């Protein structure tokens, strides 16, 4: 099996490449990460990267000490334990006062769609790409149960790959 370099031609690929180049300690295999979901709101950006068995989240936002510069941070999926097909990755909120809360994570590579219940009166479609999912949490979002939200992930048949709870924040 040969690793293939990550695609950097799409907007998510360019954002992932720029972010990984901007962090103080990029992963040694940074070129192998395939881009996943990209969230962008003005100068605030969250992009996921995935390899066969590993995921990272890279964030970009104005540097609080010098808003003319960009601050990059890398969050590595360090989960150890029983395999969970859908997992939310913990990433701190961005923006003034933590107003931009990323709801991001991984799904099985065959995952094509996701719906979630954020207690807003209807199910919310969550974008899925390359084994990742993500969106900014709605301001009015509340956990469904014990700090968690319900999600269902389907493949393209559609067959359900996961139907359960993940941490909301």
C-alpha positions, 0 to 999 in steps of 0.5 A: 500500500502506498500513501498518496499525498493529500489534495491541496487543490480544493478550498479545503485542501488549500486551507489545510495546507496553509494551516499545517504550514502555519502551526509551530509543530506540524505532524511529520506526515502532514502531506498525507492528510486528505482535506475534510470539512472546511468551516469558514466565517470571515477570518475564522477557519476550521479545517479537518484532515484525515489519514487512514487511521488518524484525524487532525483539526487545524484552526486559523483566527486573528492573533489576539496579540496582533490582529494583522497576523493569523494564529494557527492551532492544531488539535490531534485526535488522540482517542485510544480505546474501543473504536467508535464509528462517529466521534466528535473532536474537541476543539475550543470555540473561536471568535470574541467571547467564544461565539463560533463553536465548531461541531466537528469530527469523524465518520466512517469513510463511506459516510455521506450524510448526517443529521443531528438534533440540537434541540432547535425544533427540527433535525439539522443536516450536518455536512460530511466530506472525506470521513469528516463532519462539521458545522458551526453550532447554532447559537440556540443549540442545546444538548439533547441528553447529558451534554450530548446530541443525537446524530445519525450518519448514513452511507449513499445507499442509504444505510445507517452507519451510526445512530447514537449520541456524541458530545455537543461541545 
